[in-house]
Amino acid sequence: VAFADGPQAGLDLLDALGDDDVAEVQDWHLYWSTRADFHRRLGNHDDATAAYCRALTCPTNESDRRFLERRLREL
């Protein structure tokens, strides 16, 4: 959706998730990194930074961690 209709459309879908759905993905780094990327692409650097930082608190592998840290530094 975000590639076809833009990052705001993708962010709108994430924002439309219900509380139960969000509770299930709170500890999933890919949820937070996706939010971060949409915010980054929209120029919302503070929100992107917060989402990348949250992603880094989730369990992940070393490769993904390095990617998230690099994206965070780029902001």
Biopython code that builds the backbone (N, CA, C, O; Angstrom):
import numpy as np
from Bio.PDB.StructureBuilder import StructureBuilder

atoms = [
    (1, "VAL", "N", (0.833, -1.198, 0.000)),
    (1, "VAL", "CA", (0.000, 0.000, 0.000)),
    (1, "VAL", "C", (0.870, 1.251, 0.000)),
    (1, "VAL", "O", (0.619, 2.184, -0.762)),
    (2, "ALA", "N", (1.888, 1.270, 0.850)),
    (2, "ALA", "CA", (2.733, 2.466, 0.946)),
    (2, "ALA", "C", (3.485, 2.737, -0.351)),
    (2, "ALA", "O", (3.690, 3.897, -0.711)),
    (3, "PHE", "N", (3.897, 1.698, -1.051)),
    (3, "PHE", "CA", (4.599, 1.926, -2.315)),
    (3, "PHE", "C", (3.634, 2.358, -3.413)),
    (3, "PHE", "O", (4.005, 3.139, -4.289)),
    (4, "ALA", "N", (2.412, 1.861, -3.375)),
    (4, "ALA", "CA", (1.433, 2.230, -4.395)),
    (4, "ALA", "C", (0.783, 3.579, -4.110)),
    (4, "ALA", "O", (0.585, 4.384, -5.021)),
    (5, "ASP", "N", (0.453, 3.824, -2.844)),
    (5, "ASP", "CA", (-0.322, 5.009, -2.488)),
    (5, "ASP", "C", (0.422, 6.010, -1.618)),
    (5, "ASP", "O", (-0.129, 7.052, -1.263)),
    (6, "GLY", "N", (1.664, 5.707, -1.273)),
    (6, "GLY", "CA", (2.470, 6.629, -0.487)),
    (6, "GLY", "C", (2.562, 6.242, 0.979)),
    (6, "GLY", "O", (1.727, 5.498, 1.492)),
    (7, "PRO", "N", (3.597, 6.761, 1.652)),
    (7, "PRO", "CA", (3.838, 6.377, 3.042)),
    (7, "PRO", "C", (2.717, 6.775, 3.994)),
    (7, "PRO", "O", (2.502, 6.096, 4.998)),
    (8, "GLN", "N", (2.005, 7.844, 3.708)),
    (8, "GLN", "CA", (0.903, 8.230, 4.602)),
    (8, "GLN", "C", (-0.201, 7.183, 4.578)),
    (8, "GLN", "O", (-0.814, 6.903, 5.608)),
    (9, "ALA", "N", (-0.458, 6.603, 3.406)),
    (9, "ALA", "CA", (-1.474, 5.548, 3.311)),
    (9, "ALA", "C", (-1.059, 4.330, 4.129)),
    (9, "ALA", "O", (-1.894, 3.710, 4.787)),
    (10, "GLY", "N", (0.216, 3.990, 4.089)),
    (10, "GLY", "CA", (0.711, 2.877, 4.894)),
    (10, "GLY", "C", (0.613, 3.170, 6.380)),
    (10, "GLY", "O", (0.214, 2.314, 7.170)),
    (11, "LEU", "N", (0.977, 4.377, 6.747)),
    (11, "LEU", "CA", (0.898, 4.781, 8.151)),
    (11, "LEU", "C", (-0.554, 4.786, 8.624)),
    (11, "LEU", "O", (-0.842, 4.394, 9.755)),
    (12, "ASP", "N", (-1.461, 5.225, 7.766)),
    (12, "ASP", "CA", (-2.884, 5.217, 8.111)),
    (12, "ASP", "C", (-3.377, 3.796, 8.394)),
    (12, "ASP", "O", (-4.179, 3.583, 9.303)),
    (13, "LEU", "N", (-2.892, 2.823, 7.611)),
    (13, "LEU", "CA", (-3.276, 1.429, 7.865)),
    (13, "LEU", "C", (-2.760, 0.950, 9.207)),
    (13, "LEU", "O", (-3.480, 0.280, 9.948)),
    (14, "LEU", "N", (-1.517, 1.286, 9.528)),
    (14, "LEU", "CA", (-0.973, 0.894, 10.830)),
    (14, "LEU", "C", (-1.738, 1.561, 11.963)),
    (14, "LEU", "O", (-2.006, 0.940, 12.991)),
    (15, "ASP", "N", (-2.088, 2.831, 11.772)),
    (15, "ASP", "CA", (-2.832, 3.552, 12.796)),
    (15, "ASP", "C", (-4.240, 3.008, 12.978)),
    (15, "ASP", "O", (-4.839, 3.183, 14.039)),
    (16, "ALA", "N", (-4.773, 2.352, 11.955)),
    (16, "ALA", "CA", (-6.128, 1.817, 12.018)),
    (16, "ALA", "C", (-6.196, 0.449, 12.709)),
    (16, "ALA", "O", (-7.285, -0.076, 12.937)),
    (17, "LEU", "N", (-5.048, -0.120, 13.037)),
    (17, "LEU", "CA", (-5.062, -1.406, 13.735)),
    (17, "LEU", "C", (-5.779, -1.256, 15.070)),
    (17, "LEU", "O", (-5.659, -0.229, 15.738)),
    (18, "GLY", "N", (-6.504, -2.259, 15.442)),
    (18, "GLY", "CA", (-7.180, -2.248, 16.725)),
    (18, "GLY", "C", (-6.206, -2.489, 17.869)),
    (18, "GLY", "O", (-5.073, -2.918, 17.652)),
    (19, "ASP", "N", (-6.649, -2.214, 19.070)),
    (19, "ASP", "CA", (-5.802, -2.384, 20.251)),
    (19, "ASP", "C", (-5.268, -3.805, 20.385)),
    (19, "ASP", "O", (-4.107, -3.999, 20.745)),
    (20, "ASP", "N", (-6.098, -4.793, 20.101)),
    (20, "ASP", "CA", (-5.654, -6.185, 20.200)),
    (20, "ASP", "C", (-4.563, -6.488, 19.182)),
    (20, "ASP", "O", (-3.600, -7.193, 19.483)),
    (21, "ASP", "N", (-4.719, -5.949, 17.969)),
    (21, "ASP", "CA", (-3.705, -6.166, 16.936)),
    (21, "ASP", "C", (-2.389, -5.511, 17.321)),
    (21, "ASP", "O", (-1.326, -6.114, 17.176)),
    (22, "VAL", "N", (-2.455, -4.284, 17.808)),
    (22, "VAL", "CA", (-1.238, -3.566, 18.198)),
    (22, "VAL", "C", (-0.563, -4.273, 19.371)),
    (22, "VAL", "O", (0.664, -4.354, 19.425)),
    (23, "ALA", "N", (-1.349, -4.779, 20.297)),
    (23, "ALA", "CA", (-0.779, -5.499, 21.442)),
    (23, "ALA", "C", (0.038, -6.699, 20.979)),
    (23, "ALA", "O", (1.051, -7.041, 21.588)),
    (24, "GLU", "N", (-0.405, -7.331, 19.907)),
    (24, "GLU", "CA", (0.308, -8.508, 19.404)),
    (24, "GLU", "C", (1.635, -8.157, 18.738)),
    (24, "GLU", "O", (2.531, -8.999, 18.684)),
    (25, "VAL", "N", (1.781, -6.940, 18.234)),
    (25, "VAL", "CA", (3.001, -6.588, 17.494)),
    (25, "VAL", "C", (3.895, -5.587, 18.236)),
    (25, "VAL", "O", (4.896, -5.133, 17.682)),
    (26, "GLN", "N", (3.553, -5.244, 19.464)),
    (26, "GLN", "CA", (4.334, -4.262, 20.222)),
    (26, "GLN", "C", (5.806, -4.642, 20.349)),
    (26, "GLN", "O", (6.671, -3.767, 20.386)),
    (27, "ASP", "N", (6.094, -5.924, 20.416)),
    (27, "ASP", "CA", (7.474, -6.371, 20.585)),
    (27, "ASP", "C", (8.077, -6.913, 19.299)),
    (27, "ASP", "O", (9.027, -7.696, 19.335)),
    (28, "TRP", "N", (7.540, -6.508, 18.188)),
    (28, "TRP", "CA", (8.019, -6.962, 16.878)),
    (28, "TRP", "C", (8.751, -5.807, 16.213)),
    (28, "TRP", "O", (8.135, -4.798, 15.873)),
    (29, "HIS", "N", (10.048, -5.943, 16.024)),
    (29, "HIS", "CA", (10.854, -4.848, 15.480)),
    (29, "HIS", "C", (10.404, -4.419, 14.085)),
    (29, "HIS", "O", (10.573, -3.258, 13.710)),
    (30, "LEU", "N", (9.838, -5.340, 13.320)),
    (30, "LEU", "CA", (9.410, -4.973, 11.975)),
    (30, "LEU", "C", (8.209, -4.035, 11.982)),
    (30, "LEU", "O", (8.073, -3.209, 11.079)),
    (31, "TYR", "N", (7.348, -4.143, 12.964)),
    (31, "TYR", "CA", (6.238, -3.188, 13.092)),
    (31, "TYR", "C", (6.798, -1.786, 13.302)),
    (31, "TYR", "O", (6.400, -0.844, 12.618)),
    (32, "TRP", "N", (7.719, -1.652, 14.247)),
    (32, "TRP", "CA", (8.272, -0.329, 14.566)),
    (32, "TRP", "C", (9.151, 0.204, 13.458)),
    (32, "TRP", "O", (9.134, 1.404, 13.181)),
    (33, "SER", "N", (9.915, -0.657, 12.818)),
    (33, "SER", "CA", (10.769, -0.169, 11.727)),
    (33, "SER", "C", (9.931, 0.253, 10.520)),
    (33, "SER", "O", (10.315, 1.167, 9.790)),
    (34, "THR", "N", (8.808, -0.395, 10.310)),
    (34, "THR", "CA", (7.903, 0.022, 9.231)),
    (34, "THR", "C", (7.326, 1.392, 9.535)),
    (34, "THR", "O", (7.308, 2.265, 8.667)),
    (35, "ARG", "N", (6.850, 1.592, 10.767)),
    (35, "ARG", "CA", (6.349, 2.913, 11.178)),
    (35, "ARG", "C", (7.447, 3.963, 10.998)),
    (35, "ARG", "O", (7.199, 5.057, 10.492)),
    (36, "ALA", "N", (8.657, 3.614, 11.418)),
    (36, "ALA", "CA", (9.778, 4.552, 11.318)),
    (36, "ALA", "C", (10.039, 4.929, 9.865)),
    (36, "ALA", "O", (10.239, 6.101, 9.548)),
    (37, "ASP", "N", (10.037, 3.932, 8.984)),
    (37, "ASP", "CA", (10.314, 4.214, 7.583)),
    (37, "ASP", "C", (9.244, 5.112, 6.975)),
    (37, "ASP", "O", (9.565, 6.033, 6.224)),
    (38, "PHE", "N", (7.989, 4.858, 7.286)),
    (38, "PHE", "CA", (6.926, 5.724, 6.763)),
    (38, "PHE", "C", (7.109, 7.162, 7.254)),
    (38, "PHE", "O", (6.991, 8.110, 6.477)),
    (39, "HIS", "N", (7.397, 7.315, 8.541)),
    (39, "HIS", "CA", (7.624, 8.662, 9.080)),
    (39, "HIS", "C", (8.847, 9.312, 8.435)),
    (39, "HIS", "O", (8.826, 10.501, 8.117)),
    (40, "ARG", "N", (9.906, 8.536, 8.243)),
    (40, "ARG", "CA", (11.123, 9.062, 7.610)),
    (40, "ARG", "C", (10.811, 9.565, 6.207)),
    (40, "ARG", "O", (11.236, 10.654, 5.823)),
    (41, "ARG", "N", (10.076, 8.777, 5.453)),
    (41, "ARG", "CA", (9.735, 9.152, 4.083)),
    (41, "ARG", "C", (8.821, 10.368, 4.029)),
    (41, "ARG", "O", (8.797, 11.086, 3.029)),
    (42, "LEU", "N", (8.070, 10.601, 5.103)),
    (42, "LEU", "CA", (7.202, 11.777, 5.183)),
    (42, "LEU", "C", (7.919, 13.007, 5.734)),
    (42, "LEU", "O", (7.359, 14.103, 5.752)),
    (43, "GLY", "N", (9.170, 12.817, 6.187)),
    (43, "GLY", "CA", (9.916, 13.932, 6.759)),
    (43, "GLY", "C", (9.635, 14.163, 8.231)),
    (43, "GLY", "O", (10.051, 15.182, 8.782)),
    (44, "ASN", "N", (8.937, 13.240, 8.881)),
    (44, "ASN", "CA", (8.646, 13.331, 10.311)),
    (44, "ASN", "C", (9.806, 12.708, 11.100)),
    (44, "ASN", "O", (9.687, 11.599, 11.621)),
    (45, "HIS", "N", (10.906, 13.423, 11.178)),
    (45, "HIS", "CA", (12.132, 12.843, 11.733)),
    (45, "HIS", "C", (12.029, 12.512, 13.214)),
    (45, "HIS", "O", (12.599, 11.511, 13.648)),
    (46, "ASP", "N", (11.335, 13.303, 13.993)),
    (46, "ASP", "CA", (11.183, 12.994, 15.417)),
    (46, "ASP", "C", (10.401, 11.703, 15.618)),
    (46, "ASP", "O", (10.779, 10.865, 16.437)),
    (47, "ASP", "N", (9.314, 11.542, 14.873)),
    (47, "ASP", "CA", (8.522, 10.315, 14.973)),
    (47, "ASP", "C", (9.301, 9.117, 14.444)),
    (47, "ASP", "O", (9.208, 8.020, 14.995)),
    (48, "ALA", "N", (10.061, 9.321, 13.386)),
    (48, "ALA", "CA", (10.887, 8.240, 12.841)),
    (48, "ALA", "C", (11.945, 7.820, 13.855)),
    (48, "ALA", "O", (12.168, 6.629, 14.068)),
    (49, "THR", "N", (12.589, 8.791, 14.472)),
    (49, "THR", "CA", (13.610, 8.487, 15.474)),
    (49, "THR", "C", (13.010, 7.690, 16.622)),
    (49, "THR", "O", (13.587, 6.691, 17.054)),
    (50, "ALA", "N", (11.867, 8.120, 17.113)),
    (50, "ALA", "CA", (11.215, 7.412, 18.220)),
    (50, "ALA", "C", (10.864, 5.980, 17.831)),
    (50, "ALA", "O", (11.043, 5.060, 18.629)),
    (51, "ALA", "N", (10.373, 5.787, 16.625)),
    (51, "ALA", "CA", (9.991, 4.440, 16.186)),
    (51, "ALA", "C", (11.217, 3.555, 15.980)),
    (51, "ALA", "O", (11.183, 2.374, 16.324)),
    (52, "TYR", "N", (12.310, 4.108, 15.420)),
    (52, "TYR", "CA", (13.537, 3.310, 15.286)),
    (52, "TYR", "C", (14.083, 2.937, 16.659)),
    (52, "TYR", "O", (14.536, 1.809, 16.855)),
    (53, "CYS", "N", (14.047, 3.860, 17.602)),
    (53, "CYS", "CA", (14.512, 3.562, 18.960)),
    (53, "CYS", "C", (13.659, 2.464, 19.587)),
    (53, "CYS", "O", (14.181, 1.574, 20.258)),
    (54, "ARG", "N", (12.357, 2.527, 19.370)),
    (54, "ARG", "CA", (11.468, 1.491, 19.908)),
    (54, "ARG", "C", (11.766, 0.151, 19.249)),
    (54, "ARG", "O", (11.755, -0.881, 19.919)),
    (55, "ALA", "N", (12.029, 0.152, 17.956)),
    (55, "ALA", "CA", (12.364, -1.089, 17.252)),
    (55, "ALA", "C", (13.614, -1.724, 17.843)),
    (55, "ALA", "O", (13.712, -2.948, 17.929)),
    (56, "LEU", "N", (14.560, -0.899, 18.246)),
    (56, "LEU", "CA", (15.816, -1.414, 18.805)),
    (56, "LEU", "C", (15.636, -2.026, 20.186)),
    (56, "LEU", "O", (16.530, -2.723, 20.666)),
    (57, "THR", "N", (14.505, -1.782, 20.834)),
    (57, "THR", "CA", (14.254, -2.413, 22.135)),
    (57, "THR", "C", (13.638, -3.798, 21.980)),
    (57, "THR", "O", (13.540, -4.543, 22.955)),
    (58, "CYS", "N", (13.226, -4.148, 20.778)),
    (58, "CYS", "CA", (12.590, -5.437, 20.510)),
    (58, "CYS", "C", (13.638, -6.497, 20.193)),
    (58, "CYS", "O", (14.731, -6.178, 19.725)),
    (59, "PRO", "N", (13.302, -7.746, 20.447)),
    (59, "PRO", "CA", (14.214, -8.815, 20.043)),
    (59, "PRO", "C", (14.413, -8.791, 18.522)),
    (59, "PRO", "O", (13.455, -8.650, 17.763)),
    (60, "THR", "N", (15.657, -8.930, 18.099)),
    (60, "THR", "CA", (15.966, -8.937, 16.675)),
    (60, "THR", "C", (17.292, -9.653, 16.460)),
    (60, "THR", "O", (17.955, -10.035, 17.424)),
    (61, "ASN", "N", (17.675, -9.833, 15.223)),
    (61, "ASN", "CA", (18.979, -10.427, 14.942)),
    (61, "ASN", "C", (19.999, -9.307, 14.713)),
    (61, "ASN", "O", (19.638, -8.138, 14.580)),
    (62, "GLU", "N", (21.250, -9.681, 14.672)),
    (62, "GLU", "CA", (22.332, -8.689, 14.573)),
    (62, "GLU", "C", (22.283, -7.900, 13.265)),
    (62, "GLU", "O", (22.552, -6.699, 13.253)),
    (63, "SER", "N", (21.949, -8.555, 12.192)),
    (63, "SER", "CA", (21.870, -7.877, 10.898)),
    (63, "SER", "C", (20.778, -6.795, 10.907)),
    (63, "SER", "O", (21.007, -5.668, 10.470)),
    (64, "ASP", "N", (19.608, -7.148, 11.403)),
    (64, "ASP", "CA", (18.528, -6.165, 11.484)),
    (64, "ASP", "C", (18.880, -5.033, 12.438)),
    (64, "ASP", "O", (18.556, -3.875, 12.175)),
    (65, "ARG", "N", (19.538, -5.360, 13.539)),
    (65, "ARG", "CA", (19.945, -4.335, 14.504)),
    (65, "ARG", "C", (20.898, -3.330, 13.846)),
    (65, "ARG", "O", (20.752, -2.121, 14.028)),
    (66, "ARG", "N", (21.856, -3.828, 13.094)),
    (66, "ARG", "CA", (22.787, -2.920, 12.402)),
    (66, "ARG", "C", (22.046, -2.029, 11.410)),
    (66, "ARG", "O", (22.349, -0.841, 11.301)),
    (67, "PHE", "N", (21.075, -2.594, 10.684)),
    (67, "PHE", "CA", (20.274, -1.818, 9.744)),
    (67, "PHE", "C", (19.515, -0.709, 10.474)),
    (67, "PHE", "O", (19.537, 0.444, 10.044)),
    (68, "LEU", "N", (18.855, -1.047, 11.558)),
    (68, "LEU", "CA", (18.089, -0.058, 12.331)),
    (68, "LEU", "C", (18.996, 1.033, 12.886)),
    (68, "LEU", "O", (18.646, 2.212, 12.852)),
    (69, "GLU", "N", (20.148, 0.645, 13.392)),
    (69, "GLU", "CA", (21.088, 1.635, 13.921)),
    (69, "GLU", "C", (21.597, 2.561, 12.822)),
    (69, "GLU", "O", (21.760, 3.760, 13.048)),
    (70, "ARG", "N", (21.850, 2.015, 11.636)),
    (70, "ARG", "CA", (22.295, 2.837, 10.513)),
    (70, "ARG", "C", (21.192, 3.826, 10.108)),
    (70, "ARG", "O", (21.474, 5.002, 9.882)),
    (71, "ARG", "N", (19.965, 3.369, 10.017)),
    (71, "ARG", "CA", (18.858, 4.261, 9.673)),
    (71, "ARG", "C", (18.705, 5.367, 10.722)),
    (71, "ARG", "O", (18.447, 6.521, 10.380)),
    (72, "LEU", "N", (18.862, 5.016, 11.963)),
    (72, "LEU", "CA", (18.760, 5.990, 13.044)),
    (72, "LEU", "C", (19.859, 7.046, 12.912)),
    (72, "LEU", "O", (19.600, 8.238, 13.081)),
    (73, "ARG", "N", (21.068, 6.616, 12.615)),
    (73, "ARG", "CA", (22.168, 7.576, 12.431)),
    (73, "ARG", "C", (21.913, 8.505, 11.237)),
    (73, "ARG", "O", (22.284, 9.678, 11.274)),
    (74, "GLU", "N", (21.287, 7.986, 10.187)),
    (74, "GLU", "CA", (21.006, 8.774, 8.991)),
    (74, "GLU", "C", (20.022, 9.921, 9.255)),
    (74, "GLU", "O", (20.018, 10.929, 8.548)),
    (75, "LEU", "N", (19.195, 9.746, 10.281)),
    (75, "LEU", "CA", (18.238, 10.796, 10.614)),
    (75, "LEU", "C", (18.962, 11.957, 11.268)),
    (75, "LEU", "O", (18.334, 12.952, 11.628)),
]
sb = StructureBuilder()
sb.init_structure("model")
sb.init_model(0)
sb.init_chain("A")
sb.init_seg("    ")
for serial, (resi, resn, name, xyz) in enumerate(atoms, 1):
    if name == "N":
        sb.init_residue(resn, " ", resi, " ")
    sb.init_atom(name, np.array(xyz, "f"), 0.0, 1.0, " ", f" {name:<3s}", serial, name[0])
structure = sb.get_structure()
